[in-house]
Amino acid sequence: MLTTVGTLTSRPAAFLVLGGYTVSWLVFERETLDWHGVATLITWAMTLLIQRAEHRDTQALQAKLDELIKANDKASNEITKTDDKEPEEIEQMRNSGQGRS
């Protein structure tokens, strides 16, 4: 579930949620939007930007690795199914040496 939430926060729609939250704050509680509130919104925006950049980098790296696996005749097809697993399962698989020829 956390992986799904992390992926959703890297989507452009997350910025729409932030924008909607900001507009709602301005409309309904304008007097509470002080410098602490602005700092909170900036922190949230920066978090979304970092998450988006990391997701893009991860996807690019994954695409490159997929291409290398396809090009190598000795590569195991089992390793290509790790995308749907949880990070802990992937770590356990790597530590046990599964997927190696």
C-alpha positions as CSV (number, residue, x, y, z in Angstrom):
1,M,0.0,0.0,0.0
2,L,2.9,2.4,0.8
3,T,4.4,1.7,-2.6
4,T,1.1,2.7,-4.3
5,V,0.9,5.9,-2.2
6,G,4.5,6.7,-3.1
7,T,3.7,6.2,-6.8
8,L,0.5,8.3,-6.6
9,T,2.4,11.2,-5.0
10,S,4.7,11.3,-8.1
11,R,1.9,11.9,-10.5
12,P,0.9,15.4,-11.7
13,A,-2.5,15.0,-10.0
14,A,-0.7,15.3,-6.6
15,F,0.1,18.9,-7.6
16,L,-3.5,19.5,-8.3
17,V,-4.4,18.3,-4.8
18,L,-1.8,20.7,-3.4
19,G,-3.2,23.5,-5.5
20,G,-6.8,22.7,-4.4
21,Y,-5.7,22.5,-0.8
22,T,-3.9,25.9,-1.1
23,V,-7.0,27.5,-2.7
24,S,-9.3,26.1,-0.1
25,W,-7.0,27.4,2.6
26,L,-7.0,30.9,1.0
27,V,-10.8,30.9,0.7
28,F,-11.9,29.4,4.0
29,E,-9.1,30.2,6.5
30,R,-7.2,33.1,4.9
31,E,-6.3,34.6,8.3
32,T,-4.5,31.4,9.4
33,L,-2.2,31.4,6.3
34,D,0.8,33.0,7.9
35,W,4.5,32.4,7.2
36,H,4.2,29.0,8.9
37,G,1.4,28.0,6.6
38,V,3.4,29.2,3.5
39,A,6.4,27.2,4.7
40,T,4.2,24.1,5.1
41,L,2.9,24.5,1.5
42,I,6.4,25.0,0.1
43,T,7.7,22.0,2.0
44,W,4.8,19.9,0.6
45,A,5.5,21.2,-2.9
46,M,9.2,20.4,-2.6
47,T,8.4,16.9,-1.3
48,L,6.2,16.3,-4.4
49,L,8.9,17.6,-6.7
50,I,11.6,15.3,-5.1
51,Q,9.2,12.4,-5.3
52,R,8.5,13.0,-8.9
53,A,12.2,13.3,-9.8
54,E,13.0,10.1,-8.0
55,H,10.1,8.2,-9.6
56,R,11.3,9.4,-13.1
57,D,14.9,8.3,-12.3
58,T,13.7,4.9,-11.0
59,Q,11.5,4.3,-14.1
60,A,14.4,5.3,-16.5
61,L,16.7,2.9,-14.6
62,Q,14.1,0.2,-14.7
63,A,13.6,0.6,-18.4
64,K,17.4,0.3,-19.0
65,L,17.7,-2.8,-16.8
66,D,14.7,-4.4,-18.6
67,E,16.5,-3.9,-21.9
68,L,19.7,-5.4,-20.6
69,I,17.8,-8.4,-19.2
70,K,16.1,-8.9,-22.6
71,A,19.4,-8.7,-24.4
72,N,21.2,-11.3,-22.2
73,D,20.3,-14.9,-23.1
74,K,21.5,-16.2,-19.7
75,A,19.2,-13.8,-17.7
76,S,16.4,-15.4,-15.8
77,N,12.9,-14.3,-16.6
78,E,11.9,-14.7,-12.9
79,I,13.9,-11.5,-12.1
80,T,11.7,-9.5,-14.4
81,K,8.7,-10.1,-12.1
82,T,10.1,-8.3,-9.2
83,D,8.4,-5.0,-10.1
84,D,5.2,-6.1,-8.4
85,K,6.9,-7.2,-5.1
86,E,7.3,-5.2,-2.0
87,P,10.8,-3.7,-1.2
88,E,11.4,-6.2,1.6
89,E,10.6,-9.2,-0.6
90,I,13.1,-7.8,-3.2
91,E,15.8,-7.4,-0.6
92,Q,15.2,-10.9,0.6
93,M,15.4,-12.3,-2.9
94,R,18.6,-10.4,-3.6
95,N,20.2,-11.6,-0.4
96,S,19.3,-15.3,-1.0
97,G,20.7,-15.1,-4.6
98,Q,17.4,-16.0,-6.3
99,G,17.2,-15.1,-10.0
100,R,20.9,-15.7,-10.6
101,S,21.9,-18.1,-13.2
